[in-house]
Amino acid sequence: MGNAFTLLILVSIVFTVLCLIFLDSVLTAFGANREILDPAADYTRIILFASIFMIIGSGMNNFIRAEGNPKKSMFTLLIGSILNVILAPVFIFGFDWGMEGAALATAISQLISALWVMSHFFTEKSVLKIRIKNMQLSGVLVRRILALGVGSFITQMATSVLMIAMNNVLLSHGGSTAIAGMNVVNAVQTFIMLPIWGISLGIQPIIGYNFGAKNYERVKSILVSAMVFSTVIATVASLFIYFVPEGLVAVFNQSEELVRFGSHAMVIFLLFTPLIGFQIIGAGFFQATPGEHHAMFQ
C-alpha cells in the first residue's frame, strides 16, 4: 500500500504537469473547437490542479474495500457525488461563476473525498497503516503493481483514444450538436456501467481471497452469479434505452436537434450493452486472480 500511495502521488503530478503544458492540444484532440475551447480550458485547468485529490482518493479507496470495509468505501464515493450535486448549482447559478464554478465544485468534492479516505488509515479501525518507511519504492513491488494494473490502464486508454477519434469525426460531420449528443450518450452509458463496476470491484477481494485459498468452487459460484446479475442489469437498461431514447436525451437538453440526433445515436451506440456485464466482470476476475487458472477450471 505504501508503494501504491507513492505511485499515485507521482502519477498525479506527472499527469497534471503534462496536461497543463499541452492543455490546448489535448482539448483540441478531444474535439474542442474554437467555440468551446476557452470554456473547456477554464474548466479543465481547475480540474487538473485538483486531480491529485481524485487520483489519491479513488486509488486509496480500493484499500479500504480490500481490508473489509465495503460500506465505508461506498460512502466515500457518495460523499464526493452528493457534495458535487449540492455545490455545482450554488457556484454556477448562485455565485454566477459559470464553468469555473462547475470545476471548483468538482475540485472541492474530490478534496473532501480524499481527506475522508486518508483519515481512515490513521484511525484504529484501519488494519492497514500508512508508514513513511513503506512508501520507499521497491522495484519488485512496483513491477507487480504495474503488471496487475496494466489491464485497466489499457482499457481506459483505449476508451480515451476512441473518444478522440469519435469526437473529431463528429466535429467534422455534425459539429457541436453531434459532440453534445454523444456526451449525453456517454453519460447514459456511465449510469448503466456504474452498478456493474460496483459489482466487479466488490467481488474482487472475495474472489482473490478464495482463489488464494484454492476454494475454486466458491470462486466459480461468485463469478457466475456476478456475470448473470450484471447481464440482467445491462439487458434491462438496454430495453429501457430502446423504448424511450428521446426522453433520456431530453433530460439533459430540450433542443429538438440534439434530442433527434442523441436518441438515434443512443440506440445504435448502446446496441450491445447487454455484453458489458460479461466484459467488466471478466476483466475484474482476471485482475483478482493473477497466476494460472487451469486448476480452477478442471
Helices and strands as residue ranges (DSSP letters): H 2-21, H 23-29, H 34-49, H 51-66, H 70-89, I 90-94, H 98-120, G 132-135, H 139-173, H 175-212, H 216-243, H 245-252, H 256-269, G 273-275, H 276-288
